[in-house]
């Protein structure tokens, strides 16, 4: 007896101009097996957990069978990859459709690794198990941290191998996103489409993500403004938890403001603004300290695509775009400063706050202090565990901070200093050595229990419970820097 999975798919993207995508079905795999299912996410999507775990459900998650209502396609887009513009597209992803949730929300359901598409550019269109499990771990950790992100519904092994440097077990990830519209989507249409197609894409994006702008005669300029605000907030959130994306190309910046593409990403241990994890970022273009600037650069590229719809006169369009983009730095700085104040338990604003914050970060850099554990120690009033104690410089800073906290009235707010700090400073993050430990157990030994325990701890990063203690420890010292890879 077949159990209905609860799919409620629409296909609004498939009703856009045909040049925006290629209709394309996933390539079936030999022996799909469900490895992990995000049950709470499935329920929120209106899906039946038992049905997804059935033979038919696993076949759908593997691309061997299409869910009812699916209209599979691969999206076309372009992008600046490490500064170089090129034509791209979904080379190893297929959009099944858009699930309409019980709350009426519309989210993309995409398979990552289901075989070659018209945009594969010589690739095999497949994905290895390790990188797909990695995306599952990091994306769900980001969600628990309260940072806008794509989500992971399931990972299915394929029973087939993919060839990278060596033969690796293959897998398919089911990704859930507000949408997969990127800066690169607009770049593609602006470069190879018509002005009418560009307007169609912009209107679709507004109706889907910013419906409050739809009736405004200046809606395209307002779209630029709103996307800029969401991205400024997103990057500030990354910086506040020490997250380094690794590939901030324009095709990896969503218009919805969600984090997307968890390839060579990682979380910083020792605080060092120049930290780079990606094996392909040899020049440090996307180092931790550069992420805010690169977001601004990407947004400038987005603004360029909108010029034809901002104003009939190109000079006037350029002026409007430049005026808007010039506000980015201040908007980002405001989000970052607000977040850093919260990390230090500061409710109100004073002119000296930025200096107080930067002095702490400077000490952390000089002393090689751990980013997460330093703020965790301050949160639980254990300054001796910051890695900074024992110096006069820290003693003076700590006194300044304590004095600063006295210049605010907690009775005017709903939470205490301690509560504000705890809700702003995660006790745990996906430590790189813990992620690697989980992936090695899963891929090499077929043991998912290590990953499941890690996910359980990461699901409540602000809980400050005793079972998190072992996940706060640092890795053993190594002469080799930690490196991450794209998986393609």
VOGU-3710 file (C-alpha; in Angstrom, 3 decimals, decimal comma):
1> xxxxxxxxxx> 0,000/0,000/0,000  1,417/3,383/-1,024  1,471/6,108/1,639  1,000/9,616/0,293  4,080/11,713/1,060  2,173/14,975/1,235  3,767/16,699/-1,724  1,972/19,913/-2,615  4,132/21,129/-5,475  3,681/24,170/-7,666
11> xxxxxxxxxx> 6,005/25,174/-10,508  5,939/28,948/-10,844  9,583/29,092/-11,985  8,749/26,715/-14,824  6,205/29,270/-16,063  8,906/31,899/-16,591  10,538/32,377/-20,029  12,018/29,108/-21,302  15,456/30,689/-21,639  15,679/30,846/-17,823
21> xxxxxxxxxx> 15,997/27,072/-17,448  16,102/23,702/-19,151  13,450/21,111/-18,391  15,425/18,125/-17,207  14,760/14,947/-15,254  17,169/13,441/-12,730  19,183/10,447/-13,864  18,165/7,335/-11,898  20,724/5,723/-9,579  21,450/2,053/-8,968
31> xxxxxxxxxx> 20,641/1,401/-5,328  19,322/4,393/-3,355  19,376/4,148/0,417  18,137/6,777/2,855  20,949/7,733/5,233  19,454/10,662/7,119  16,088/12,401/7,099  15,346/15,759/8,717  12,078/14,736/10,310  11,216/18,078/11,924
41> xxxxxxxxxx> 11,799/19,911/8,643  9,727/17,318/6,781  6,797/17,861/9,125  7,022/21,649/8,752  6,876/21,183/4,985  3,700/19,140/5,295  5,419/15,882/4,360  4,771/12,455/5,836  7,905/11,094/7,520  6,881/7,449/7,132
51> xxxxxxxxxx> 6,127/7,930/3,451  9,506/9,538/2,813  11,189/6,513/4,395  9,238/4,056/2,255  10,648/2,573/-0,936  8,662/5,074/-3,022  9,735/7,983/-0,846  13,421/7,109/-1,047  13,072/6,738/-4,816  11,742/10,311/-4,932
61> xxxxxxxxxx> 14,584/11,634/-2,794  17,041/9,870/-5,117  15,512/11,177/-8,339  14,457/7,682/-9,467  10,817/8,685/-9,244  9,205/12,107/-9,574  6,914/13,327/-6,780  3,382/14,089/-7,842  3,201/17,597/-9,314  6,927/17,887/-10,032
71> xxxxxxxxxx> 8,145/19,686/-13,150  11,919/19,119/-12,924  14,299/21,682/-14,361  17,862/22,951/-14,187  18,176/26,708/-13,729  20,402/28,851/-15,908  22,594/31,496/-14,314  25,964/33,162/-14,693  28,429/34,508/-12,165  31,707/36,071/-11,237
81> xxxxxxxxxx> 33,831/33,199/-9,929  36,811/34,645/-8,075  36,300/37,815/-10,097  35,988/36,185/-13,522  32,615/36,287/-15,286  31,328/33,101/-16,895  28,165/31,287/-17,930  27,115/28,686/-15,354  23,819/27,029/-14,420  22,729/24,021/-12,374
91> xxxxxxxxxx> 25,460/21,608/-13,387  24,568/19,046/-10,735  21,197/20,104/-9,390  17,577/19,683/-10,443  14,680/21,735/-9,093  11,717/19,393/-8,600  9,249/22,166/-7,832  8,048/24,462/-5,081  6,412/22,939/-2,042  3,512/24,951/-0,632
101> xxxxxxxxxx> 3,718/24,353/3,109  0,795/24,082/5,555  1,494/27,722/6,499  1,211/28,763/2,850  4,923/29,389/2,354  6,584/28,533/-0,955  9,969/26,785/-0,863  12,132/25,170/-3,533  12,746/21,429/-3,384  16,011/20,703/-5,175
111> xxxxxxxxxx> 18,057/17,555/-5,632  21,822/18,097/-5,526  23,856/15,424/-7,318  21,171/13,786/-9,523  23,265/13,574/-12,703  24,334/15,632/-15,676  22,306/18,603/-16,909  22,666/20,873/-19,969  24,849/23,129/-17,759  27,272/20,473/-16,464
121> xxxxxxxxxx> 30,168/21,772/-18,591  31,993/18,449/-18,657  31,136/17,500/-15,067  29,420/14,274/-14,097  26,535/15,989/-12,315  27,019/13,760/-9,297  27,986/14,423/-5,690  30,117/12,516/-3,205  28,736/11,393/0,133  31,148/13,383/2,313
131> xxxxxxxxxx> 30,335/16,838/0,892  26,582/16,141/0,989  26,711/15,108/4,644  28,881/18,151/5,286  26,240/20,439/3,776  23,598/18,743/5,894  25,585/19,346/9,099  26,598/22,949/8,410  23,286/24,135/6,965  21,326/22,712/9,895
141> xxxxxxxxxx> 23,833/24,199/12,344  23,389/27,591/10,666  19,627/27,274/10,965  19,941/26,510/14,675  22,196/29,554/15,071  19,362/31,675/13,666  21,189/32,579/10,462  19,146/32,576/7,224  20,114/29,490/5,243  19,031/26,828/2,840
151> xxxxxxxxxx> 18,020/23,661/4,688  18,773/19,978/4,215  15,839/17,561/4,077  17,641/14,297/3,369  20,765/12,571/2,145  20,463/9,403/0,067  23,386/7,196/-0,932  23,254/6,132/-4,574  25,012/2,768/-4,567  27,332/4,218/-7,187
161> xxxxxxxxxx> 30,763/5,793/-7,073  31,891/9,213/-8,250  35,422/9,886/-9,406  37,250/12,852/-7,894  40,897/12,430/-6,876  39,809/8,878/-6,019  36,631/6,838/-6,272  34,129/7,988/-3,631  30,647/6,819/-2,623  27,947/8,879/-4,314
171> xxxxxxxxxx> 25,004/10,642/-2,663  22,139/13,015/-3,353  21,100/15,846/-1,031  17,568/17,220/-0,979  17,918/20,957/-0,436  15,135/23,301/0,668  15,387/27,016/-0,068  13,216/30,115/-0,118  14,316/30,083/-3,764  17,458/29,505/-5,790
181> xxxxxxxxxx> 17,365/32,919/-7,480  20,862/34,361/-7,298  22,726/37,497/-8,250  24,051/35,233/-10,998  20,496/34,617/-12,240  20,117/38,332/-12,857  23,575/38,463/-14,455  22,563/35,714/-16,866  19,366/37,453/-17,975  21,018/40,892/-18,115
191> xxxxxxxxxx> 23,768/39,549/-20,375  21,867/37,142/-22,627  18,217/38,112/-22,269  16,026/41,043/-23,224  14,999/43,988/-21,076  11,504/42,525/-20,938  12,880/39,230/-19,648  14,902/41,119/-17,054  11,770/42,943/-15,939  9,917/39,617/-15,809
201> xxxxxxxxxx> 12,603/38,134/-13,547  12,643/41,196/-11,303  8,844/41,194/-10,982  8,816/37,465/-10,231  11,471/37,945/-7,553  9,581/40,844/-5,990  6,294/38,943/-5,933  7,973/35,918/-4,396  10,281/37,526/-1,835  9,309/41,194/-1,468
211> xxxxxxxxxx> 5,558/41,378/-2,267  5,209/44,602/-0,282  7,145/46,341/-3,084  5,030/45,097/-5,983  2,765/48,120/-6,345  5,493/50,745/-5,951  6,542/52,591/-9,101  10,147/52,489/-7,854  9,993/48,788/-7,040  13,238/47,849/-8,810
221> xxxxxxxxxx> 15,257/50,411/-6,888  13,538/49,248/-3,714  14,404/45,662/-4,645  18,078/46,633/-4,766  17,735/48,346/-1,389  16,020/45,367/0,276  18,416/42,784/-1,133  21,297/44,924/0,078  19,825/45,102/3,585  19,284/41,354/3,772
231> xxxxxxxxxx> 22,784/40,619/2,558  24,344/43,139/4,932  22,489/41,482/7,805  23,456/38,005/6,613  27,174/38,743/6,320  27,160/40,479/9,701  25,661/37,309/11,180  28,415/35,241/9,564  31,067/37,481/11,074  29,471/37,344/14,508
241> xxxxxxxxxx> 29,877/33,557/14,746  33,172/33,235/12,853  31,687/31,570/9,765  33,767/31,632/6,592  31,879/30,791/3,409  34,844/30,182/1,141  33,218/30,770/-2,262  31,399/34,094/-2,217  30,987/34,159/-5,987  27,975/36,034/-7,329
251> xxxxxxxxxx> 26,277/32,738/-8,211  26,401/31,878/-4,495  24,585/35,016/-3,314  20,823/34,550/-3,093  18,305/37,314/-3,656  16,281/35,971/-0,726  19,174/36,614/1,686  19,803/32,967/2,589  23,232/31,350/2,906  23,710/28,913/0,038
261> xxxxxxxxxx> 26,386/26,437/-1,073  28,278/24,780/1,766  31,322/23,605/-0,154  34,642/24,854/1,273  33,067/26,610/4,253  34,161/26,297/7,882  34,018/27,995/11,273  37,029/29,802/12,664  38,704/28,514/15,830  41,621/30,865/16,578
271> xxxxxxxxxx> 40,603/34,439/15,857  42,548/35,606/12,825  40,881/38,002/10,339  43,037/36,631/7,505  41,724/33,071/7,944  41,065/31,183/4,697  39,931/27,554/4,592  39,134/27,015/0,915  41,788/25,109/-1,001  40,979/27,076/-4,161
281> xxxxxxxxxx> 41,090/30,554/-2,582  44,836/30,895/-2,989  44,789/34,708/-2,886  42,533/35,037/0,148  39,810/36,826/-1,811  37,151/35,387/0,480  39,060/35,461/3,774  37,039/36,150/6,938  38,004/39,832/7,010  37,110/40,276/3,322
291> xxxxxxxxxx> 33,592/38,829/3,433  31,822/42,157/4,128  33,678/43,849/1,272  33,053/41,009/-1,167  29,347/41,125/-0,379  29,412/44,803/-1,337  31,250/43,928/-4,544  28,653/41,289/-5,390  25,828/43,723/-4,691  27,408/46,223/-7,064
301> xxxxxxxxxx> 27,257/43,521/-9,746  23,576/43,008/-8,897  22,964/46,737/-9,214  24,560/46,693/-12,675  22,070/44,086/-13,874  19,140/46,284/-12,824  20,271/49,395/-14,715  17,956/48,848/-17,728  14,877/48,764/-15,460  15,924/51,466/-12,997
311> xxxxxxxxxx> 15,594/54,315/-15,493  15,273/54,813/-19,251  18,285/57,128/-19,141  21,421/55,080/-18,449  23,280/57,909/-16,729  20,346/58,436/-14,401  20,110/54,679/-13,778  23,812/54,546/-12,884  23,372/57,489/-10,520  20,447/55,811/-8,744
321> xxxxxxxxxx> 22,344/52,538/-8,381  25,507/54,193/-7,131  23,629/56,218/-4,548  22,027/53,062/-3,208  25,187/50,929/-3,200  27,098/53,693/-1,414  24,914/53,024/1,636  25,992/49,389/1,948  29,016/49,885/4,198  27,071/51,892/6,761
331> xxxxxxxxxx> 24,196/49,404/6,732  26,542/46,469/7,224  28,469/48,263/9,968  25,254/49,040/11,823  24,186/45,367/11,762  27,632/44,200/12,840  27,925/46,754/15,644  24,452/45,905/16,926  25,371/42,211/16,981  28,700/42,804/18,707
341> xxxxxxxxxx> 27,035/44,927/21,362  24,686/42,012/22,077  27,626/39,622/22,336  28,975/41,852/25,110  25,598/42,302/26,811  25,183/45,925/25,749  21,613/47,142/25,210  22,068/50,824/24,480  24,473/52,762/22,247  27,508/54,846/23,121
351> xxxxxxxxxx> 30,178/56,355/20,886  32,963/54,364/22,527  31,390/50,952/21,905  33,174/50,272/18,641  36,532/51,024/20,246  35,715/48,671/23,138  34,827/45,913/20,675  37,830/46,411/18,426  40,207/46,461/21,373  38,892/43,056/22,446
361> xxxxxxxxxx> 39,249/41,648/18,929  42,770/43,050/18,703  43,750/41,266/21,921  42,155/38,055/20,683  44,167/38,232/17,480  47,450/38,940/19,264  46,911/36,184/21,835  45,551/33,637/19,364  42,365/33,306/21,403  39,541/31,063/20,266
371> xxxxxxxxxx> 36,716/33,165/18,816  33,737/31,194/20,119  35,190/30,190/23,475  36,309/33,734/24,313  32,754/35,066/24,094  31,431/31,917/25,763  33,760/32,506/28,734  32,678/36,140/29,020  29,037/35,018/28,896  29,428/32,648/31,853
381> xxxxxxxxxx> 31,573/35,149/33,810  34,762/33,108/33,567  37,275/35,623/32,204  40,140/33,295/33,165  38,957/30,942/30,401  39,065/33,522/27,612  42,672/32,852/26,744  43,360/36,524/27,427  43,613/36,718/31,200  46,858/37,357/33,015
391> xxxxxxxxxx> 47,773/40,500/31,096  47,355/44,101/32,183  45,846/44,902/28,806  42,984/42,455/29,354  42,520/43,547/32,959  42,115/47,161/31,824  39,740/46,126/29,047  37,656/43,995/31,409  37,293/46,930/33,805  36,200/49,193/30,925
401> xxxxxxxxxx> 33,637/46,598/29,864  32,236/46,150/33,341  31,987/49,899/33,757  30,224/50,129/30,376  27,625/47,614/31,522  26,729/49,832/34,462  25,689/52,605/32,083  22,482/50,921/30,973  19,232/50,184/32,707  18,096/46,585/32,436
411> xxxxxxxxxx> 14,608/47,444/33,657  13,937/49,026/30,256  14,463/45,727/28,431  12,914/42,277/28,622  16,134/40,320/29,196  19,173/40,624/31,430  22,784/41,157/30,364  23,446/37,449/30,928  20,405/36,418/28,892  21,321/38,750/26,054
421> xxxxxxxxxx> 24,869/37,406/25,938  23,780/33,781/26,099  21,318/34,273/23,237  24,020/35,999/21,165  27,053/33,806/21,862  26,762/30,157/20,853  28,337/27,704/23,265  28,989/25,318/20,380  29,656/25,610/16,662  30,452/22,925/14,079
431> xxxxxxxxxx> 34,122/22,671/15,032  36,100/21,576/11,997  37,674/18,576/13,714  34,269/17,452/14,973  32,760/17,726/11,502  35,657/15,749/10,018  35,291/13,139/12,771  31,610/12,700/11,917  32,243/12,537/8,166  35,034/10,003/8,522
441> xxxxxxxxxx> 32,865/7,725/10,644  29,957/8,014/8,194  31,908/7,648/4,958  34,675/5,259/5,997  32,863/3,086/8,556  29,225/3,600/7,612  28,609/4,831/11,165  26,165/7,758/11,276  25,910/7,816/15,071  28,818/10,285/15,450
451> xxxxxxxxxx> 27,100/12,680/13,058  23,745/12,233/14,780  25,234/13,099/18,190  26,941/16,143/16,700  23,695/17,290/15,084  21,838/16,895/18,392  24,331/19,152/20,169  24,398/21,699/17,335  20,594/21,892/17,285  20,657/23,943/20,528
461> xxxxxxxxxx> 23,789/26,094/20,285  22,640/28,600/22,907  21,589/26,042/25,519  24,849/26,046/27,555  24,238/22,490/28,784  26,770/20,046/30,214  26,548/17,688/27,228  28,018/20,454/25,060  31,281/20,659/27,009  33,205/18,077/24,989
471> xxxxxxxxxx> 32,197/19,837/21,760  33,766/23,090/22,955  37,286/21,674/23,110  39,837/22,745/20,523  41,581/20,431/18,061  45,074/19,161/18,708  47,771/21,554/17,419  48,831/20,857/13,850  51,533/22,146/11,538  49,113/21,837/8,627
481> xxxxxxxx> 46,389/24,467/8,136  42,833/23,169/7,918  41,652/23,035/4,296  38,226/22,496/2,767  37,264/21,544/-0,760  34,396/22,172/-3,180  33,509/18,538/-3,801  33,165/18,948/-7,562
//
